Amino acid sequence: LAVGADGIIHLVWATDGGTQPDGFRYGRCTSNCLSKSSWSSVEQIDSDYGIRIRGRRALRVASNGALSAAITASGSLYFVHCPSNCLTVGSWTLTLLQSNVGKTQASLALTAAGAPRVVASMEAKKSLAWFSCDSSCHNASGWSATSLYDAGGDVVSLQLDPMGRPRVVFNQGYSGADADHYRSWYVGCDANCQDPKNW
């Protein structure tokens, strides 16, 4: 869930069959949001069974109202973006960040300019990874990715400080490094964050 500067409430979730098809859905409400009739929603991405939206703060609203989300779907990590008219299916783009991630927790933040930053704890990769993009973020080639630490797909939370520098808290989970099982860590980077040595 995220709230824009205009007070509009935005929500993303996944459905796993039942009365609704499997897929990624988006909903919004402009006012009187305790009433079900005030909400509008649309399914954006049809998917095989297994789509999940995991991780805290999966959805963000930029200052211009554009929406961005980090989701896991069918075992892969994606960046999802909508610049406007988000109740229209064709307004959304889905960009693959990492395949074969297994159980994954992802957290997303936006710079003041709206550039996305993602930290993901990926069970199958046994890795905490940093993903960043400054332009052409609907293309995988616009993204850089860096593996930072051993991690096992547990909780992770990303925030940017007023200067846009990443600050991360994560639980290491079961990473395979016996001495570090299930410890919680705080890490940060002040510049050149594509280089793991700067964290």
Summary of the structure (lengths in Angstrom):
residues: 199
radius of gyration: 16.8
end to end distance: 28.8
largest distance: 52.2
contacts: 647
relative contact order: 0.13
helix: 8%
strand: 46%
